[in-house]
Amino acid sequence: MQDNEKIYRIELTNEEYEYVENLKKEYYKKLNKMTKEERLQYFRNNYCNEQKLNFEKEINGTIYKVNTCFDENAEESILNKFFRLTKKS
């Protein structure tokens, strides 16, 4: 992480944290039953429809065009990144 990046921390009650942990465990169980190809297709179909993530936004008279792409060879999945960032310390 770069020095100029902000870090946001989500504060959860113990009950909220346990709920999220249980959701995470169930999700892992579901994903573990799938092959790598099935998981990739599952994420493509349900979460990472790139066309839905591409958009244009005008800010102060300037139009910004955002296009997304995903690296299938990445060392960390978006799900693992999410779990790492929300892990209770």
N, C-alpha and C positions, 0 to 999 in steps of 0.2 A: 504494500500500500504506500502511496506517495505521501509526503509530508503535508501537502496542501489539501488532501482529501478529508472530508468530515466523516466522523464515525457517529452513528446513531445507535442508541441503546434502547431496547424495548423492555420496559419493566412490567413483569407479570406477577400476579399473585401466585401462591403455591397451587391453588386450585386450577388457575388458568394454565400454569406451566404443565401440570400433570395432564390436563386435557390435550394440550399440544403434543406432549410426549406420547400419549396413547394414539393420537392420530398418526403421528410419525411412525410408530411401531406397526400399525395396521397397514400403512402405506408401503413400508419396507416389505412386509409379508407379501403384499400384492405384487410388488415389483420383482421380488426374488423368485416368484413362480414363473416369470417371463424370461424368454431368451433375450439376448442383447438386441436382436433385430426387433422383437416384439416391443421391448421397452422404447426403442427409438421411435417406432411407429406410434406407440401410445402417446408419447410426448408430442410428436408432430401433430397428431390428430386432436389432442386435448389441450395443449398448452402453448405450443410453439408454432402456431400457424403464422409463418413469417409475413404473409400478406396482411394479416390483421395488425401486426406490429409496425408496419410501414405507414408513415403518416407525414403530413405537412402541417406546420403550425406557423402562424404569423405572430411575431413579437415586435412591437414598436416599428411596424412598417417593413420588417425583414422577414422573408418567408424561409423557414428552416425545413428541409426535407430530411426525414429520418428513415434509413433503411437498415434492416437487421439481417444478420447472418449468424450461423452457428457452426462452430468447429466440431465436427464429429470425432476428432482426435484429441479434444481437450482432455487435460488430466483430471479436471474436476467437473462434475455435472452441475447443472443449475440447482438441482435438488440438494446435492451435497453442500453446495455453497450456501443455500438457504438454511439448511440445518446447522452448518458451522456458524453462520452469522447470528442465528437465534439461540444457540446453545447457552444454557444457563452457566454462568461462571461462579 
